[in-house]
Amino acid sequence: MKRVRENLQGKDKIAADFALKLIKNSKEIEISKEDIKKGETIDDALLRVADILCTNDKKLRKRAREKGIPVIYLRQKKYLDIDGYIR
C-alpha cells in the first residue's frame, strides 16, 4: 500500500493515507506480506489471499464474486456497498 501511495497525487493520495491509518489502527485487520508467484498478476494475487476485497474495479469485483469473495465498493462517490455476505 505504501508503494501505491507514492505514485498518487491529490485526493487519491489523501484517500490512501486515510486507508493506511484505518488499517494500522484496526485490531481486526491483519497485514501480511505475500509474494506474487511467477506469471501471476496483482489481481490474481489479491483473489488468492483475500477473505474480503475492497475495490471499484468492475472486472476484479466480478472475478471476486465468481470465487465467492465478498466485495466492498464505493457507490455514488460517498456510499459503501457490499456485494456478498461478510461473516
N, C-alpha and C positions, 0 to 999 in steps of 0.2 A: 504494500500500500504506500509506503514511503517513497518508493521509486516512481510509482504512478503519479504521486503528488508533485514531484519535481518538474514534471512536464506540463503541469496545468497552470492556468492563469485566472485571475478574477474570481468570479463566483464559484467556478469549479474547484479552484484551489481552497477557497474557504470551506466548501462542502466537504472536501477531502480531509481538511484539518478537523472539522467537526466530527466526521465519521471516525477518525483515529482517536479522538478524545472519548467518544462513546465506547469504542472497543476497549480502550485501556482502562476505563472506569467501571466496566461491567464485570461482575464476578461470574456471569453465566456464559460469557463468550470466551472460547478457547482459541488462542492463536497458535497455529502450528506451522512449521516450515516444511513444505512439501517440495520435492524435486519434480521437475517436469521430465517425463520419460521421453526417450528419443522418438521423434516423429509425432509427438503429442502437442496439440495447440493449448493455449491458455484456457479456452473454453472447455476442452476435453478434460484438463486437469481439474478445473472447478467442478465439473459434473462428477468426476471421480471421487472427490473428497468432501463435497458439500452435503450437509444434512438439510440446510435451508439456504436458498440463494436469493440475494437482493440484486436485481438488475432491471434495467429498462430495455435491454437488448431483446427484440422480439424473437429472433431466431434462437437465442440462448434460453429464453423463457420457454419456448415451445419444446426444445430438447429436454429441458429440466422436467417439465410436466410429463413428457413421454416416459421419463425414467422414474416418475413418482416423487420427484423432489419439489417441495413447496417453494413458491417464488413470491417474494415481496417486491412490489414495484411502485413507482411514483405515478400517480394519475392526476391529470389537470394541474400539474406543477405544484400541488400543495397537499394532496391526499395520498396516503399509503394504502395500497390494496394488497390482498393476499390471495394468491391463486393456489389452492390446495389446502390441505389440513396440516396444521402445526401441532405437534403433540407436546 
